[in-house]
């Protein structure tokens, strides 16, 4: 048996003893008033029609709402819905799991009004970003801007490489910019200034922090769409990124696109389209 002592985590265990991991503190401590959402994830093999059907039957959504959620799952990787007590949320999620889809539960956002809106006004786009929401996302802008510096080291990434330098990280963010790996590498090298445009990120970040009510030109709104897309690509590589973050970023992009090019949003993808 190991010697006892506070520095020896195996101290006092008998041979053959199976140590059971202790759940993180507070993991199962739920306030009765907490509300929970169900998040359905894109699994790359469930047909579009099946996901649509399950959202109608399990989620009990109208046809158009179920289709909208299916499109969000298809294009954004996940979609969250509902504000249930925890038992009900878990019951709904398990029905999706039993039918072969991946579903999780998470605490729902509070009902405190829209967190981002974009509206066409004349030749511009009126964006409204509440200060608290803007400040909460400022670290993502700063992280993206810092990553675009030469020789920077990025940590906190997903397996198998939790730490990367800029060049392999850009390869992960922009993998298929040409028809082969080596041509993609050459193209990224030639256009690294455009792909890693710190000035663009900084310009959008400064506007973002002062956008409680701000009218952008359509070109500036296009810049926002690009930078929010890059932040979404960045979060795909982060170990602690959540489905709610992806859903939030997708909502911001879609609001901007609806203001800049409403015909695209109104058309939507074909109902027969399969998951990517």
C-alpha positions as a Markdown table, in Angstrom:
| # | Residue | x | y | z |
|---|---|---|---|---|
| 1 | Unk | 0.0 | 0.0 | 0.0 |
| 2 | Unk | 1.2 | 3.5 | -0.7 |
| 3 | Unk | 2.6 | 5.6 | 2.1 |
| 4 | Unk | 0.0 | 8.0 | 3.5 |
| 5 | Unk | 0.4 | 11.7 | 3.1 |
| 6 | Unk | -1.3 | 14.7 | 1.6 |
| 7 | Unk | 1.2 | 14.8 | -1.3 |
| 8 | Unk | 0.3 | 11.2 | -2.4 |
| 9 | Unk | -3.1 | 11.0 | -4.1 |
| 10 | Unk | -3.0 | 7.2 | -4.0 |
| 11 | Unk | -2.3 | 7.0 | -0.3 |
| 12 | Unk | -4.5 | 4.7 | 1.7 |
| 13 | Unk | -6.0 | 2.8 | -1.3 |
| 14 | Unk | -6.1 | -0.9 | -1.1 |
| 15 | Unk | -4.9 | -3.0 | -4.1 |
| 16 | Unk | -7.6 | -3.6 | -6.6 |
| 17 | Unk | -9.7 | -0.7 | -5.3 |
| 18 | Unk | -11.6 | 1.1 | -8.0 |
| 19 | Unk | -11.5 | 4.8 | -7.5 |
| 20 | Unk | -14.7 | 6.6 | -8.7 |
| 21 | Unk | -14.3 | 10.1 | -9.9 |
| 22 | Unk | -16.1 | 12.7 | -7.9 |
| 23 | Unk | -18.5 | 14.9 | -10.0 |
| 24 | Unk | -17.4 | 18.6 | -10.2 |
| 25 | Unk | -18.8 | 20.7 | -7.4 |
| 26 | Unk | -22.2 | 22.1 | -8.2 |
| 27 | Unk | -22.6 | 19.9 | -11.3 |
| 28 | Unk | -25.9 | 18.5 | -10.1 |
| 29 | Unk | -26.9 | 21.5 | -7.9 |
| 30 | Unk | -29.8 | 23.0 | -9.9 |
| 31 | Unk | -32.1 | 25.7 | -8.7 |
| 32 | Unk | -35.8 | 24.8 | -9.1 |
| 33 | Unk | -36.4 | 27.9 | -11.2 |
| 34 | Unk | -33.6 | 27.1 | -13.7 |
| 35 | Unk | -34.7 | 26.7 | -17.3 |
| 36 | Unk | -33.0 | 24.4 | -19.7 |
| 37 | Unk | -32.8 | 24.2 | -23.5 |
| 38 | Unk | -32.3 | 21.3 | -25.8 |
| 39 | Unk | -29.5 | 21.5 | -28.3 |
| 40 | Unk | -29.6 | 19.2 | -31.4 |
| 41 | Unk | -26.3 | 18.8 | -33.2 |
| 42 | Unk | -25.4 | 18.0 | -36.8 |
| 43 | Unk | -23.9 | 14.5 | -36.9 |
| 44 | Unk | -23.1 | 14.4 | -40.7 |
| 45 | Unk | -25.1 | 11.3 | -41.3 |
| 46 | Unk | -28.8 | 12.0 | -40.4 |
| 47 | Unk | -30.7 | 12.9 | -43.5 |
| 48 | Unk | -32.3 | 16.3 | -43.7 |
| 49 | Unk | -35.8 | 15.0 | -43.9 |
| 50 | Unk | -35.3 | 12.8 | -40.8 |
| 51 | Unk | -34.0 | 15.7 | -38.7 |
| 52 | Unk | -37.0 | 17.8 | -39.9 |
| 53 | Unk | -39.5 | 15.0 | -39.0 |
| 54 | Unk | -38.0 | 14.5 | -35.5 |
| 55 | Unk | -38.1 | 18.2 | -34.8 |
| 56 | Unk | -41.8 | 18.2 | -35.8 |
| 57 | Unk | -42.7 | 15.1 | -33.8 |
| 58 | Unk | -40.4 | 15.2 | -30.7 |
| 59 | Unk | -40.0 | 19.0 | -30.5 |
| 60 | Unk | -43.7 | 19.5 | -31.4 |
| 61 | Unk | -42.9 | 22.3 | -33.8 |
| 62 | Unk | -45.0 | 23.6 | -36.7 |
| 63 | Unk | -43.7 | 22.7 | -40.1 |
| 64 | Unk | -42.0 | 26.0 | -40.9 |
| 65 | Unk | -40.4 | 26.3 | -37.5 |
| 66 | Unk | -39.1 | 22.7 | -37.7 |
| 67 | Unk | -37.6 | 23.4 | -41.1 |
| 68 | Unk | -35.9 | 26.6 | -39.9 |
| 69 | Unk | -34.3 | 24.7 | -37.0 |
| 70 | Unk | -33.2 | 21.9 | -39.4 |
| 71 | Unk | -31.5 | 24.5 | -41.6 |
| 72 | Unk | -29.8 | 26.0 | -38.5 |
| 73 | Unk | -28.5 | 22.5 | -37.6 |
| 74 | Unk | -27.4 | 21.9 | -41.1 |
| 75 | Unk | -25.5 | 25.2 | -41.7 |
| 76 | Unk | -24.4 | 26.1 | -38.1 |
| 77 | Unk | -23.7 | 22.7 | -36.6 |
| 78 | Unk | -26.4 | 22.9 | -33.9 |
| 79 | Unk | -29.7 | 24.6 | -32.9 |
| 80 | Unk | -31.1 | 25.1 | -29.4 |
| 81 | Unk | -34.8 | 25.5 | -28.5 |
| 82 | Unk | -37.2 | 25.4 | -25.6 |
| 83 | Unk | -37.1 | 26.5 | -22.0 |
| 84 | Unk | -38.0 | 23.5 | -19.9 |
| 85 | Unk | -37.4 | 22.3 | -16.4 |
| 86 | Unk | -34.3 | 20.0 | -16.3 |
| 87 | Unk | -36.3 | 16.7 | -16.2 |
| 88 | Unk | -38.4 | 17.7 | -19.3 |
| 89 | Unk | -35.3 | 18.9 | -21.2 |
| 90 | Unk | -33.5 | 15.7 | -20.5 |
| 91 | Unk | -36.6 | 13.7 | -21.6 |
| 92 | Unk | -36.8 | 15.6 | -24.9 |
| 93 | Unk | -33.0 | 15.2 | -25.6 |
| 94 | Unk | -33.2 | 11.5 | -24.9 |
| 95 | Unk | -35.9 | 11.0 | -27.5 |
| 96 | Unk | -33.6 | 12.5 | -30.1 |
| 97 | Unk | -30.7 | 10.4 | -28.9 |
| 98 | Unk | -32.8 | 7.2 | -29.1 |
| 99 | Unk | -33.7 | 8.1 | -32.7 |
| 100 | Unk | -30.0 | 8.3 | -33.6 |
| 101 | Unk | -29.3 | 12.1 | -33.3 |
| 102 | Unk | -26.9 | 13.8 | -30.9 |
| 103 | Unk | -28.7 | 16.1 | -28.5 |
| 104 | Unk | -27.6 | 17.8 | -25.3 |
| 105 | Unk | -29.1 | 20.0 | -22.6 |
| 106 | Unk | -27.8 | 23.4 | -21.3 |
| 107 | Unk | -29.1 | 26.2 | -19.2 |
| 108 | Unk | -31.3 | 28.5 | -21.2 |
| 109 | Unk | -30.6 | 32.2 | -21.8 |
| 110 | Unk | -32.7 | 34.6 | -19.7 |
| 111 | Unk | -35.5 | 36.5 | -21.3 |
| 112 | Unk | -34.0 | 39.9 | -21.5 |
| 113 | Unk | -34.9 | 41.0 | -25.0 |
| 114 | Unk | -32.9 | 40.6 | -28.3 |
| 115 | Unk | -29.2 | 40.6 | -27.9 |
| 116 | Unk | -28.4 | 41.7 | -31.4 |
| 117 | Unk | -30.5 | 43.2 | -34.2 |
| 118 | Unk | -29.6 | 44.5 | -37.7 |
| 119 | Unk | -32.1 | 46.4 | -39.8 |
| 120 | Unk | -31.9 | 48.0 | -43.2 |
| 121 | Unk | -32.3 | 51.8 | -43.1 |
| 122 | Unk | -32.1 | 53.5 | -46.5 |
| 123 | Unk | -28.6 | 52.7 | -47.9 |
| 124 | Unk | -27.2 | 51.6 | -44.6 |
| 125 | Unk | -27.7 | 49.0 | -41.8 |
| 126 | Unk | -28.7 | 49.9 | -38.3 |
| 127 | Unk | -27.1 | 47.5 | -35.8 |
| 128 | Unk | -28.0 | 47.5 | -32.1 |
| 129 | Unk | -25.7 | 45.6 | -29.8 |
| 130 | Unk | -26.4 | 45.9 | -26.0 |
| 131 | Unk | -23.3 | 47.0 | -24.1 |
| 132 | Unk | -23.2 | 43.9 | -21.9 |
| 133 | Unk | -23.4 | 41.6 | -24.9 |
| 134 | Unk | -20.8 | 43.6 | -26.8 |
| 135 | Unk | -18.3 | 43.5 | -23.9 |
| 136 | Unk | -18.9 | 39.8 | -23.4 |
| 137 | Unk | -17.7 | 39.1 | -26.9 |
| 138 | Unk | -14.8 | 41.6 | -27.0 |
| 139 | Unk | -12.2 | 38.9 | -25.8 |
| 140 | Unk | -13.1 | 36.8 | -28.9 |
| 141 | Unk | -12.2 | 39.8 | -31.2 |
| 142 | Unk | -9.0 | 40.4 | -29.2 |
| 143 | Unk | -8.0 | 36.7 | -29.4 |
| 144 | Unk | -8.6 | 36.7 | -33.2 |
| 145 | Unk | -6.5 | 39.9 | -33.6 |
| 146 | Unk | -3.7 | 38.5 | -31.4 |
| 147 | Unk | -3.6 | 35.2 | -33.3 |
| 148 | Unk | -3.0 | 37.0 | -36.5 |
| 149 | Unk | 0.4 | 38.3 | -35.2 |
| 150 | Unk | 3.5 | 36.4 | -36.5 |
| 151 | Unk | 5.1 | 33.8 | -34.3 |
| 152 | Unk | 2.2 | 33.9 | -31.8 |
| 153 | Unk | 1.5 | 30.7 | -29.8 |
| 154 | Unk | -2.2 | 29.7 | -29.5 |
| 155 | Unk | -3.3 | 27.5 | -26.6 |
| 156 | Unk | -6.5 | 26.0 | -25.3 |
| 157 | Unk | -7.3 | 24.2 | -28.6 |
| 158 | Unk | -9.0 | 21.0 | -29.3 |
| 159 | Unk | -7.3 | 17.6 | -29.4 |
| 160 | Unk | -4.8 | 16.4 | -30.8 |
| 161 | Unk | -2.8 | 19.7 | -30.6 |
| 162 | Unk | -3.8 | 21.9 | -27.6 |
| 163 | Unk | -1.0 | 24.4 | -28.6 |
| 164 | Unk | -0.1 | 25.7 | -32.1 |
| 165 | Unk | 1.8 | 28.5 | -33.7 |
| 166 | Unk | 0.1 | 30.8 | -36.2 |
| 167 | Unk | 0.9 | 29.0 | -39.5 |
| 168 | Unk | -0.6 | 25.5 | -38.6 |
| 169 | Unk | -3.5 | 27.3 | -36.9 |
| 170 | Unk | -4.3 | 29.2 | -40.1 |
| 171 | Unk | -4.1 | 25.9 | -41.9 |
| 172 | Unk | -6.8 | 24.6 | -39.6 |
| 173 | Unk | -9.0 | 27.7 | -40.0 |
| 174 | Unk | -8.7 | 27.9 | -43.7 |
| 175 | Unk | -7.9 | 24.4 | -44.9 |
| 176 | Unk | -9.4 | 24.1 | -48.4 |
| 177 | Unk | -8.5 | 27.2 | -50.3 |
| 178 | Unk | -7.2 | 25.3 | -53.4 |
| 179 | Unk | -7.6 | 21.9 | -55.0 |
| 180 | Unk | -4.7 | 20.2 | -53.1 |
| 181 | Unk | -2.9 | 20.6 | -49.8 |
| 182 | Unk | 0.3 | 22.0 | -51.2 |
| 183 | Unk | -1.5 | 24.4 | -53.4 |
| 184 | Unk | -3.6 | 25.5 | -50.5 |
| 185 | Unk | -0.4 | 26.1 | -48.5 |
| 186 | Unk | 1.1 | 28.2 | -51.3 |
| 187 | Unk | -2.1 | 30.2 | -51.6 |
| 188 | Unk | -2.3 | 30.9 | -47.9 |
| 189 | Unk | 1.4 | 32.0 | -47.9 |
| 190 | Unk | 0.8 | 34.4 | -50.8 |
| 191 | Unk | -2.3 | 35.8 | -49.2 |
| 192 | Unk | -1.6 | 35.6 | -45.5 |
| 193 | Unk | -2.0 | 39.3 | -45.1 |
| 194 | Unk | -5.6 | 39.1 | -46.4 |
| 195 | Unk | -6.4 | 36.0 | -44.4 |
| 196 | Unk | -4.9 | 37.4 | -41.2 |
| 197 | Unk | -6.1 | 41.0 | -41.5 |
| 198 | Unk | -5.6 | 42.4 | -38.0 |
| 199 | Unk | -6.6 | 45.9 | -39.1 |
| 200 | Unk | -10.0 | 44.6 | -40.3 |
| 201 | Unk | -10.6 | 42.8 | -37.0 |
| 202 | Unk | -9.6 | 45.9 | -35.0 |
| 203 | Unk | -11.8 | 48.2 | -37.0 |
| 204 | Unk | -14.9 | 45.9 | -36.6 |
| 205 | Unk | -14.1 | 45.4 | -32.9 |
| 206 | Unk | -14.1 | 49.2 | -32.3 |
| 207 | Unk | -17.4 | 49.6 | -34.1 |
| 208 | Unk | -18.8 | 46.6 | -32.2 |
| 209 | Unk | -18.0 | 48.2 | -28.8 |
| 210 | Unk | -19.8 | 51.4 | -29.8 |
| 211 | Unk | -22.8 | 49.8 | -31.5 |
| 212 | Unk | -25.6 | 50.3 | -29.0 |
| 213 | Unk | -27.2 | 52.0 | -32.0 |
| 214 | Unk | -24.9 | 52.5 | -35.0 |
| 215 | Unk | -25.6 | 52.8 | -38.7 |
| 216 | Unk | -23.1 | 51.0 | -40.9 |
| 217 | Unk | -22.6 | 51.2 | -44.6 |
| 218 | Unk | -23.4 | 48.0 | -46.5 |
| 219 | Unk | -19.6 | 47.6 | -47.0 |
| 220 | Unk | -19.0 | 47.9 | -43.3 |
| 221 | Unk | -21.8 | 45.4 | -42.6 |
| 222 | Unk | -20.1 | 43.0 | -45.0 |
| 223 | Unk | -16.9 | 43.4 | -43.0 |
| 224 | Unk | -18.8 | 42.4 | -39.9 |
| 225 | Unk | -20.1 | 39.3 | -41.6 |
| 226 | Unk | -16.5 | 38.4 | -42.5 |
| 227 | Unk | -15.1 | 38.9 | -39.0 |
| 228 | Unk | -17.9 | 37.2 | -37.2 |
| 229 | Unk | -17.4 | 34.3 | -39.6 |
| 230 | Unk | -13.7 | 34.2 | -38.7 |
| 231 | Unk | -14.6 | 34.2 | -35.0 |
| 232 | Unk | -16.9 | 31.3 | -35.7 |
| 233 | Unk | -14.0 | 29.5 | -37.4 |
| 234 | Unk | -11.8 | 30.3 | -34.5 |
| 235 | Unk | -14.3 | 28.8 | -32.0 |
| 236 | Unk | -14.4 | 25.6 | -34.0 |
| 237 | Unk | -10.8 | 25.1 | -32.8 |
| 238 | Unk | -11.3 | 26.0 | -29.2 |
| 239 | Unk | -11.6 | 23.3 | -26.6 |
| 240 | Unk | -14.1 | 25.2 | -24.4 |
| 241 | Unk | -16.4 | 26.4 | -27.3 |
| 242 | Unk | -20.1 | 25.6 | -26.7 |
| 243 | Unk | -23.0 | 25.0 | -29.0 |
| 244 | Unk | -24.6 | 28.2 | -27.6 |
| 245 | Unk | -21.6 | 30.3 | -28.8 |
| 246 | Unk | -21.9 | 28.9 | -32.3 |
| 247 | Unk | -25.7 | 29.5 | -32.3 |
| 248 | Unk | -25.1 | 33.1 | -31.1 |
| 249 | Unk | -22.5 | 33.8 | -33.8 |
| 250 | Unk | -24.7 | 32.3 | -36.5 |
| 251 | Unk | -27.6 | 34.5 | -35.3 |
| 252 | Unk | -25.5 | 37.6 | -35.6 |
| 253 | Unk | -24.3 | 36.7 | -39.1 |
| 254 | Unk | -27.8 | 35.8 | -40.2 |
| 255 | Unk | -29.2 | 39.1 | -38.9 |
| 256 | Unk | -26.5 | 41.0 | -40.8 |
| 257 | Unk | -27.1 | 39.0 | -44.0 |
| 258 | Unk | -30.9 | 39.6 | -43.7 |
| 259 | Unk | -30.3 | 43.3 | -43.6 |
| 260 | Unk | -27.7 | 43.5 | -46.4 |
| 261 | Unk | -29.2 | 40.9 | -48.8 |
| 262 | Unk | -32.7 | 39.9 | -47.7 |
| 263 | Unk | -33.5 | 37.9 | -50.8 |
| 264 | Unk | -30.9 | 35.3 | -49.9 |
| 265 | Unk | -32.4 | 34.7 | -46.5 |
| 266 | Unk | -36.0 | 34.6 | -47.9 |
| 267 | Unk | -35.0 | 32.0 | -50.5 |
| 268 | Unk | -33.3 | 29.6 | -48.1 |
| 269 | Unk | -31.9 | 26.1 | -49.0 |
| 270 | Unk | -33.9 | 23.5 | -50.8 |
| 271 | Unk | -35.9 | 21.2 | -48.5 |
| 272 | Unk | -34.3 | 18.1 | -50.1 |
| 273 | Unk | -30.8 | 19.2 | -49.3 |
| 274 | Unk | -28.8 | 16.7 | -47.3 |
| 275 | Unk | -26.5 | 17.4 | -44.2 |
| 276 | Unk | -23.0 | 18.4 | -45.1 |
